[in-house]
Amino acid sequence: MNIILYVFIFALGTVIGSFLNVLVYRLPRQRSIIAPRSFCPECKKTIAWYENIPILSFLLLRGRCSKCGKRISFRYPSVELLTGLLFIYAFGRFGLGYEFFFTAFFFCALIVISFIDFSFQVIPDMISIPGIFLGIIFQLIRGDFLAGIFGMAFGGGLILFIRVIGGLVYKKEVMGLGDVYLTAMIGAFVGFPFILPAIFIGALVGAVLGILYIVSTHQDRESPIPFGPFLSIGGAAVIIFQPQISALFALLGVYL
């Protein structure tokens, strides 16, 4: 019975992941997420339902459109698989309680924001700003309202401070307002002091991968690198490794 339930949760996650792909493609292009039906970005052919089964259709089509033969971006099955796996994690940890649904939303928001920011270097406020309020509601239900407020204020405030000071020093925008709202959303969901390791992990991963990206692609050091995906990694990592991080805080004399 548990196996069947896990399979169902994974399948649900992949279906939602398929919808997240729609958001990733359409939101930055300012297109409706309702109509028209899914279509091939190359030939504009409407995708039949049996060609839109998460992960499976990509494999059966061998990663190509059935009409024009153009390659289907590997992003599509990747998002579906990632969403399914994160849903399994959330279910395994929280069951089907309210924490599962809030955590699942948080993961979905981070996925959409990451892929849009990576491709277009813009973070959709229509996801992060409502996410801030949902994060506060989540903490309120958990009885950690102040932790959510402080996490939101610290996360958003720190990135806003970096944005202002960096702009004065470098005479250009070093952080967008989207990064401010995203970090505030992460802080609202993970609370204080967990926003601290979330930002640290995001900055560390961003520094390492950013250097590797610049070196491997021979980009100029002035080339903009989206920070949203790295902040999202930090936020997700804090949720996933929260017990271990709590133990680390305890070793430092901070009991949560």
N, C-alpha and C positions, 0 to 999 in steps of 0.2 A: 504493500500500500504506500509506504513512504517513497519507494522508487517511482511509482506511478505519479505521485504528487510532485516529486522533483522533476520528472520529465515534463509534466504539465507546466510547472513554473518556468522551466527552461524554454519550452515552446512559446509561452506567453511573452517571455523576455525577447525572443527573436522576432515575434510579430510586432511588438512595440519598437524593437530596434529597426524594423523595416519602416515604420512611421517616422522614426528619428532621422532616417536617411532622407525622407521627404522634406523634413524641416531643414536639414543641412543643405539640401540643394535649393530649396525655394525661398527660405527666409532672406538670405543675403541678396537674392535677385528680386525681392519684393513681389513674389508671386503667391497666389492663393494656395493654401495648403489643403484645400478641399477639392477644388476642380482645376484643371481636368484630371482624369485618372493618370496613373503612373505611365510614363512614356520613355522611350529611348532618347537620351539627350542628343544623339547624333542624327538619326533619321526621323525622330518624332513619332515613331510607331507606338500606338497604344499597347501596353504590355498586358497580355491576357492573364487571368487569375492564376492559371497553372504555371505561368512563367514568373510569378511573383511570390512563390513560396520561399520563405526565408532560408538562406543557405543552400537548401536542396536544389532550387531552380538554377542557382549560379553554377553548381557542380554539373547538373544535367546539361546545361547550355554551354558548358566548358568555358564559361566566362566571356561569352560573346552574344551579341544581339542576334536573335533568330532571323531577323530580316536583313539587316545591313552587314552583319558579321563583325561590326566594330567591337573592340574589347569593352567589357563592362568593368568599371572601376572596382578594384579589390576592396575599396572602402565599404562597399555595400555589404558583402558577407562579413567583413571585419566588425562593422558596427553591430550587426545582428548577433554575431557570436559573442562579442564583448558584453552586449546588453543581457543576453541569456545567461552568461556566466555570473555577471554581477547580481542578477535576480536570484540565481541559485544561492549565492553567498548570503544575500540579505534574508532569504527565506530560511536558510540553515541557521542563521544566527538569531533571527527575531521571530520566526514562525510567520503566521498570517495576521499578526497584530498590527496596530497602527504604525509601529516603528518600521515595519517592512515597507509599507506604502510610502511613508515619508522618505525613507532611505532610497527606495527605488526611484522616486522622483528626483532626488538629489543626484543620483548616479546618471539618470537620463539627461538632466540639465547640464551636467558636466560634459557628457559625451557630445551633445549638440554644440555647446559653446566651444569645446576644444576643436572640433573638426571645422566649424565655421571660421574660427579665429586663425587656425592654421592655414586655411585656403584663402581667406579674404582679409585677414588682419583686422577683423571687426568682431566685437562681442555684442550679440543682440540683447539690448536692454529689456526687451519684452519677455525674456526668460529670466535674467538675473534679478531684475527688480522685483517681480512677483515672488521669485525664489527667496528673497530676503524676508518677506512677510511670512511665507510658508515655513521658513526656518525658525522664525520667532514663535509661530504657532506651535511648531513641533516641540520647541524647548518649553513652552508654556504647559503643554499637555504632560510633558515629562517631569514638570516641577522644577525646571532649570531655567526659568525665564531670565533671570539676571545674567546667567552664563551666556545665554544667547544674545542678549543686549550688549554685554561687554565684548563678546566675540565679534559681533557685527561692527561695533564702534572701533575696536582696536584694528581689525583687519582692514576695513575700509579707510579708517583714519590714517593708518601707516602708509598705505599705497597712495593716498591723497597727498600726504606729506612728501613722499618721494617724488610724486608728480610735480608738486609746486617747487620744491628745492632743485630738482633736476632741471626743470624748465628755466630756473634762474641761472643755474650754473652753466648749462650747456646751450642755452638760448634756443632750445627746441623741445618738443614734447617727448618725454622719455617714458611716460605711462599714460594710457588713455583713460577716460572716465569709465570705459567698459571694464578695465582691470579693477578700478575702485569698487564698482558695483559687484563684480564677481567675487572679490575677496570679502566684501561685506556679506554676500550670500553664504560663502563658505564659513565665515565666522559665525553667522547666525545658526547654521546647521550643526557645526562641531562644537561651538561654544568656546568660552575661555576657561582654561588656558590652551586648549587644543589647537586654537588658531595659530599659536606660536610654532609648533612643529609643522603645521600645514604649510605655512609660509616658508619655513626653513627648507623643508623637503622640496617645495616647488622651486625655490631659488637655486638649490643645489643641483637638482636635475636639469633646470634650465641652463645653468652655467656649463655643466658637463656636455649636454647634448648640443647646446648652442655653439660651443667651441668645435665639437666634432662636425657639426653642420657647416660651419664656416670653412673649416679646413678641407672637408671632403668635397665641397661644391665650389671652392675657391672664391667664396663671396668676400666682399669688402667688409671690414669690421663695422662699418657704418650701416650696413644693410640691416633693415628692421627685422627683428625676430619676434614673433608673437609670444607673449608671456602667458596668455590664457591657458593653453594646454598644460603648461608646467604647474600653474596654480591649481588646475583641476586635478592633476596627478597628486599633488600634495594634499588636497582636500579628500580625495578618495582613499589615499594611503592612511590618513589619520582615522578614517572610519574603519577601515579593514584591520588596522593594527592598533586599534584603540586600547585593548587590554595590555599589550606590550608597552605602549607609550605610558599608560597609567602606572605600570610597574616601574618604569624608568623615573617618572615623576616622584613616586614613592621613595625610590633610592635617593633622590635629591631632597627629600624631606617635604615634598608637596603632596598632600593626600587629597584625592578628589572624591 
